[in-house]
Amino acid sequence: MPTPEDYIAGAVVANAIAWIVTSLVELPYLWILMYVVGAVLAGFLIARKAGGEIFWKVGLKSGLGAFVLHMLLITAVEIILNLITWPFEAHVIVLVVFVLGGVLGAFLFSLVGRGRLVKSG
């Protein structure tokens, strides 16, 4: 069973990948792809820790946790800079990406963990 610390670590991983890569490379819409990669990786890693828990619950929790951390970080940056850096639509996109990516990552682990994707012999 994942602990709250596991979900926090997953949220940090999901956000850190996007923030680091997009700060180094300036390409349009790269941030969406990096959030997807981070969300899938976080969902996968937390589902690995979850054991027998239902995959979509783990993915949903990891995605929502990552979004909450994202909102805290963005709000802190906007308060420091005293301007709004992200429009509302971007936050909605990030919410959808985190939730779907977290569920997808947990689902991928449930497939691999049960031996559906890996064939022996």
HURAZI-V100401 format. One line per field, one symbol per residue. phi: phi as a letter, one per 30 degrees, with the letter a starting at -180 (. if undefined). A space follows every 10 residues. Layout:
phi: ???
This chain:
phi: .dcedddddd ddddddeddd dddcbcbdid ddddddeddd dddddddddd icdddddddd ddddddddde dddddddddd dhadcbdedd dddddddddd dddddddddd dddcidcccc j
